[in-house]
Amino acid sequence: MFRSASGWLRVALVGLVLAIAAGAAAVYGWLERPLALSRPRVELSIEAGTSPREIAQGWVQAGVLTSPHWLYEWFRWSGQSRRIRAGSYEVEAGITPRQLLAKMVQGDETLQFVHLIEGWTLAQWRAELARAPHLRPTTAGLSDTELMAALGDPGMPAEGAFFPDTYAYSRNVSDLTVLRRAHQALLRHLATAWAERAPDTPLKTPEQALVLASIVEKETASPADRGRVAAVFLNRLRLGMPLQTDPSVIYGLGAAFDGNLRRRDLLADTPYNTYLHGGLPPTPIAMPGRASLQAVVRPDPTKALYFVARGDGSSEFSDNLADHNRAVNKYQRGIP
């Protein structure tokens, strides 16, 4: 009788071992087997603080065709559930449960990109952000003043306050997140440029450098001319001459500008009319890039006070009005 009982015990133990082995094999097989998806690509955005159970359920609701309980138990059993990073993720056919977890632990996100261009105004930037895919438009109802307050820099003009660059972002983040990064980048680049300013610059503050850099950005697209264009304006500031820059006049006209700058526009009394008002305009007129910031703090050595477009993207520079008038006749009026 005793032998019979011990025999049954051995049989039971063997059965248990086999069952455990079979279960382990099934689990291992599931971990290495590609997950079925309801569509070619399945996306999920994970917010900070989302629990592993909610993440597992989120994937299933998004289109991963498996048991949310199995996914959750795998996250928990792996010991890595607390290492899952917030972000936006995209998976394709062929991904396994093991690869899915690794993707989230490594923070292997699917990122979007928005290109914010030198010389654009804030209005153009905001329009581009509104068109950017998977970017939540949380600033759409904010005025420029409210926007800068939301960024923690109240009182700073919003125009010119953001650095042109290509910005990557996770899906479904706020547009304020992108603007905050662009603003912090601008502050860093402006501080770096100001620290490298020439000792004889007539500019008194970093803010003045930013204003002039925005004008230089709009005045020329030629890298070779940028330093000389900046020098012309700096030479004029030293002498107390008006800057007489068309882009600032156009900026001041706003929606009234129809694309053709006329003589009457040069007489329009706005704070940005640098034909009527001396010194710099009150704020930047666009978003300057790094090259324009560098140009105004370290301009090319020249005594030029005038320049005129040649029509090929470059400019003709003159030290005096007589030479400038000849250049205007040649390049603008076609008079030899």
C-alpha positions in Angstrom: 0.0 0.0 0.0 2.8 2.4 0.9 4.7 1.6 -2.3 1.5 2.3 -4.3 1.1 5.7 -2.6 4.7 6.6 -3.3 4.2 5.5 -6.9 1.2 7.8 -7.3 3.2 10.6 -5.7 6.0 10.2 -8.2 3.5 10.1 -11.1 1.9 13.3 -9.7 5.3 15.0 -9.4 6.2 14.0 -12.9 2.9 15.3 -14.2 3.4 18.6 -12.4 6.8 19.0 -13.8 5.6 18.2 -17.3 2.7 20.7 -16.8 5.1 23.4 -15.7 7.4 22.6 -18.6 4.5 22.7 -21.0 3.3 26.0 -19.5 6.8 27.5 -19.7 7.1 26.4 -23.3 3.7 28.0 -24.1 4.8 31.2 -22.4 8.1 31.2 -24.2 6.4 30.5 -27.5 4.0 33.3 -27.0 6.8 35.8 -26.1 8.6 34.9 -29.4 5.5 34.7 -31.6 4.6 37.8 -33.7 1.5 39.6 -32.3 -1.5 39.8 -34.6 -2.5 43.4 -35.4 -5.8 44.7 -36.6 -4.1 47.0 -39.1 -0.6 47.3 -40.7 0.6 49.8 -38.1 -0.7 50.3 -34.5 0.1 53.4 -32.5 -0.1 54.2 -28.8 0.8 57.3 -26.9 1.8 56.6 -23.3 1.4 59.5 -20.8 3.7 59.7 -17.8 2.2 57.9 -14.8 0.2 55.4 -16.9 0.2 52.0 -15.1 1.5 48.8 -16.8 -2.0 47.3 -16.7 -3.4 50.4 -18.5 -0.6 50.2 -21.0 -1.4 46.6 -21.8 -5.1 47.5 -22.2 -4.1 50.5 -24.3 -2.3 48.3 -26.8 -5.2 45.9 -27.2 -7.6 48.7 -27.6 -5.3 50.3 -30.2 -5.3 47.1 -32.3 -2.9 44.5 -30.9 -4.9 41.3 -31.0 -4.0 39.5 -27.8 -5.0 39.1 -24.2 -4.4 42.3 -22.2 -4.0 40.1 -19.1 -1.1 38.2 -20.8 0.5 41.4 -21.8 0.3 42.9 -18.4 1.6 39.7 -16.7 4.5 39.7 -19.1 5.3 43.3 -18.3 5.1 42.5 -14.6 6.9 39.1 -14.7 9.8 40.6 -16.7 10.7 43.0 -13.8 10.8 45.9 -16.3 7.3 47.3 -16.1 8.4 50.3 -14.1 11.1 51.1 -16.7 8.5 51.7 -19.5 9.0 55.2 -20.8 6.2 57.7 -21.7 6.1 58.5 -25.4 4.5 57.8 -28.7 5.1 54.3 -30.1 4.2 52.6 -33.4 4.5 48.9 -34.1 4.2 46.9 -37.3 3.4 43.3 -38.2 6.1 40.9 -37.0 6.7 42.5 -33.6 6.7 40.0 -30.6 5.6 40.7 -27.0 9.3 40.6 -26.0 10.2 43.2 -28.7 7.2 45.3 -27.8 8.3 45.6 -24.2 11.9 46.3 -25.2 10.7 49.1 -27.5 9.0 50.8 -24.6 11.8 50.3 -22.1 14.3 51.7 -24.6 12.1 54.7 -25.4 12.1 53.8 -29.1 9.5 56.3 -30.0 7.9 57.2 -33.2 8.7 60.9 -33.6 7.2 63.7 -35.7 9.1 66.6 -37.0 8.2 70.3 -37.7 10.5 72.6 -39.6 10.5 76.3 -38.4 12.4 78.5 -40.8 14.7 81.5 -40.5 13.1 84.7 -41.4 9.5 83.6 -40.7 7.3 85.7 -38.4 5.6 84.3 -35.4 2.3 84.3 -37.3 3.9 82.0 -39.9 5.4 79.8 -37.1 2.0 79.4 -35.4 0.4 78.5 -38.7 3.0 75.9 -39.3 2.5 74.4 -35.9 -1.3 74.3 -36.5 -0.6 72.2 -39.6 1.9 69.9 -37.9 0.6 66.3 -37.6 -0.2 64.8 -34.2 0.6 68.1 -32.3 -2.1 69.3 -29.9 -2.9 73.0 -30.6 -3.1 74.2 -27.0 -1.8 77.7 -27.8 -4.2 78.5 -30.6 -6.4 80.8 -28.4 -3.5 82.6 -26.7 -2.4 86.1 -27.6 1.3 86.7 -28.1 1.5 88.2 -24.7 -0.3 85.2 -23.1 2.0 82.9 -25.0 5.1 84.4 -23.5 3.5 84.3 -20.0 2.8 80.6 -20.5 6.5 80.1 -21.4 7.5 81.8 -18.2 9.0 84.9 -19.9 6.3 87.6 -19.6 7.3 91.0 -21.0 9.5 89.6 -23.7 8.2 90.3 -27.2 7.0 87.0 -28.8 8.3 88.0 -32.3 11.9 86.9 -32.5 11.7 84.8 -29.3 12.1 81.4 -30.9 15.1 79.8 -32.6 14.6 78.4 -36.2 15.3 74.7 -36.4 13.8 71.3 -37.0 12.1 70.1 -33.9 11.2 66.4 -33.2 8.3 65.7 -30.9 6.3 62.8 -29.6 2.8 62.3 -31.0 0.0 64.2 -29.2 2.3 66.5 -27.2 1.3 70.1 -26.9 2.5 72.7 -29.3 3.6 74.7 -26.2 6.2 71.9 -25.7 7.8 72.7 -29.1 7.6 76.4 -28.6 9.2 76.1 -25.1 12.2 74.2 -26.6 12.5 76.8 -29.4 12.4 79.7 -26.9 15.0 78.1 -24.7 17.2 77.5 -27.8 16.9 81.1 -28.8 17.9 82.3 -25.3 21.0 80.1 -25.4 22.1 81.2 -28.9 21.5 84.8 -28.1 23.5 84.6 -24.9 26.4 82.9 -26.8 26.4 85.5 -29.5 26.2 88.4 -27.1 29.2 87.1 -25.2 31.2 87.2 -28.4 30.2 90.7 -29.4 32.8 93.1 -30.7 34.0 95.6 -28.1 33.1 98.6 -30.2 29.5 97.6 -31.0 26.9 100.3 -30.7 24.4 97.7 -29.5 23.6 98.1 -25.8 21.8 94.9 -25.0 21.2 91.4 -26.2 17.6 92.4 -27.1 19.0 95.1 -29.5 21.2 92.5 -31.1 18.1 90.3 -31.6 16.2 93.1 -33.2 19.0 93.9 -35.6 19.6 90.2 -36.4 15.9 89.9 -37.4 16.4 92.8 -39.9 19.6 91.3 -41.3 17.7 87.9 -41.7 15.0 89.6 -43.8 17.4 91.8 -45.8 19.6 89.2 -47.4 19.6 85.5 -48.3 23.3 85.6 -49.3 25.6 84.2 -46.6 28.5 86.1 -48.2 26.7 89.5 -47.7 25.2 88.9 -44.3 28.2 90.4 -42.3 28.4 93.4 -44.6 24.7 94.1 -44.4 24.9 94.0 -40.6 27.9 96.3 -40.7 26.0 98.9 -42.8 23.2 99.1 -40.1 25.7 99.2 -37.3 27.6 102.0 -39.1 24.3 103.9 -39.4 23.5 103.5 -35.8 26.9 104.9 -34.8 26.3 108.0 -37.0 22.7 108.4 -35.9 21.4 107.8 -39.5 18.0 106.2 -39.9 18.2 102.5 -40.8 15.8 102.9 -43.7 15.1 99.2 -44.1 12.1 98.1 -46.1 11.4 94.8 -44.2 10.7 96.7 -41.0 8.3 99.0 -42.8 6.5 96.0 -44.4 6.3 94.4 -40.9 4.7 97.5 -39.5 2.1 97.7 -42.3 0.9 94.2 -41.3 -2.2 93.1 -43.3 -2.2 96.4 -45.1 0.8 95.4 -47.2 -0.3 94.0 -50.5 3.0 92.7 -51.7 4.1 95.9 -53.5 6.0 98.5 -51.4 4.9 102.0 -52.5 6.1 105.5 -51.7 3.0 106.1 -49.5 4.0 103.0 -47.5 7.3 104.6 -46.7 5.3 107.5 -45.2 3.0 105.3 -43.0 3.8 106.3 -39.5 4.1 103.0 -37.6 6.7 102.3 -34.9 8.5 100.0 -37.4 8.9 102.7 -40.1 12.7 103.1 -40.0 12.5 105.9 -42.6 10.6 108.1 -40.2 12.0 106.9 -36.9 15.6 106.7 -35.9 17.3 103.8 -34.2 16.0 100.2 -34.0 12.3 99.2 -34.3 10.7 98.3 -31.0 10.8 94.5 -31.5 12.3 92.0 -33.8 10.4 91.6 -37.1 11.1 87.9 -37.7 12.9 84.9 -36.3 16.7 85.2 -36.9 19.0 82.2 -37.3 22.5 81.7 -35.8 24.3 83.3 -38.8 22.4 86.5 -38.5 23.0 86.7 -34.7 26.7 86.2 -35.3 26.7 88.8 -38.1 25.4 91.6 -35.9 27.8 90.9 -33.0 30.8 90.3 -35.3 30.1 92.2 -38.5 32.5 92.4 -41.5 35.0 95.3 -41.4 33.6 97.9 -43.8 32.8 101.6 -43.8 29.8 101.0 -46.1 26.6 103.0 -45.3 24.5 101.8 -48.2 23.6 98.7 -50.2 21.3 97.8 -53.0 20.2 94.5 -54.4 21.9 93.5 -57.7 19.0 91.2 -58.7 20.9 88.0 -58.4 20.6 87.6 -54.6 23.7 89.6 -53.8 24.1 93.3 -53.0 26.3 96.2 -54.1 27.8 98.1 -51.1 28.8 101.8 -51.1 30.6 104.1 -48.7 28.8 107.3 -49.8 25.5 108.4 -51.3 26.9 109.3 -54.7 28.2 105.8 -55.3 25.0 104.4 -53.9 22.9 106.4 -56.3 25.0 105.2 -59.2 24.5 101.6 -58.0 20.7 102.2 -57.7 20.6 103.5 -61.3 22.6 100.5 -62.5 20.9 97.7 -60.7 17.4 99.0 -60.0 16.7 101.4 -62.9 18.8 99.8 -65.6 20.7 103.1 -66.2 24.4 102.5 -67.1 
